[in-house]
Amino acid sequence: MFVVLFCAVVDFVKLVIELLGRNEERRFHTDPAIVTAIIPCRNGARELPGTLDDLLRTLPPEQVLVVDDGSTDGTSAVAAGFGVRVHRFERSKGKAAAIHWAIHRVTTPLTLLLDDDTRLGGARVPTSLVSEDGYDAVAFHVLPDRRDRGGAGGNHFIGALQRYEYGKSMEIGKRFHDQSLSVACVSGAIGLFRTADLDAFHHRHTGVFPGEDLQRTLILLLHGRRVVFANEPVWTIAPSRVGHWLRQRLWGWYPGLYHELANFVRLLFHRGVAWRLRYEMTYNLYTVVSDPLKTWSIVLFAITPGLRWWALVLYLTYLAFELHPWWVIRQPGTRRRAPISVLLFYPVYGAINTLLRTLAVLSWAWARWVTGSMRPRRGPQDRIA
């Protein structure tokens, strides 16, 4: 009971600090001539046409490079049909290796990394933030499941939950860290980088897929680079079924948290790091320690009759915490908030994510030491140059 109450206070203080410390939206202009887009792609023949349709409104085909990572669905042929540059690996090397191969072929000063299911829509590429204002990387406002992307699949309850979750991360978390130029994760869905930085630091990346975007950003921050946020909405596909969502969290996202523990510690004690970034690294480490305690407490609440009413107290507490963010966060381009059902369910959604983060230490250990899929991929078979 006391563990949960302490964790609730910590989460509340974090929320207040970030809400009060958000930066104003950055102004910029775009120059497509200095950008090359890299799209690592494996079996993306279905999603890639929509992505390229949007992207080619901004960039000419010769400034788009698709790396087919051993696809079996004709991805290369689909990409070639758009006139973009295409390279194919006969054997899959992984997303990170595909990116690292491609950056050696980029001749423009800026590189836009994006997934095969990320659509720009009307978003602009904020080149002036790097080329003129002197920042080193830019995160976008990433949102899942646009309605016209997957029909009604983009408008279901799981999609609404994820849109609100992403919105909190962007409108509160990234705008808070934008103040000190220390956005801690440029989403793997899309990000703008200096080509020279990607080239210089690629060998420090382990090549592991879970958390590959987080690791790339942390490496930049460890080398004194300044990472900012542009509030330009782009759209990516998110899981539309519970099973797919569980797999994403348990095998994709959360093992990356454990994979990056050493970098969290390095940044926490790194000289010259902004206090907001130290604060974020401290919270990440706190999360790793506190999640098992929260999970155990939730289990005890569930199995102990005399404590079950505390579950209601906990739910109402976190629901109260959620009221202001829910009121503040609107869908970009509209004044619409998330449905009230999302607000009411979100404390439960947060508890489920806590359970999954706790369990993910097992999937991380399995991938690290049993299957080997999360061991550093720097051997001769993974060379990309």
Buried (B, 14 or more C-beta within 10 A) or exposed (E): EEEBBEBBEBBBEBBEEBBEBBBEEBEBEBEBEBBBBBBBBBBBBEBBBBBBEBBBEBBEEEBBBBBBBBBEBEBBEBBBEBEBBBBBBEEBBBBBBBBBBBBEEBEBBBBBBBBBBBBBBEBBBBBBBBBEBEBBBBBBBBBBBBEEBBEEBBEBEBBBBBBBBBBBBBBBBBBBBBBBBBBBBBBBBBBBBBBBBBBBBBEBBBBBBBBBBBBBBBBBBBEEBBBBBBBBBBBBBBBBEEEEBBEBBBBBBBBBBBBBEEBBEBBBEBEEBBEBBBBBBEBBBBBBEBBBBBBEBBEBBEEEEEEEEBBEBBBEBBBEBBEEBBEBBEBBEEEEBBBEEBBEBBBEBBBBBBBBBBBBBEBBEBBBEEEEBBBEBBEEEBEBE
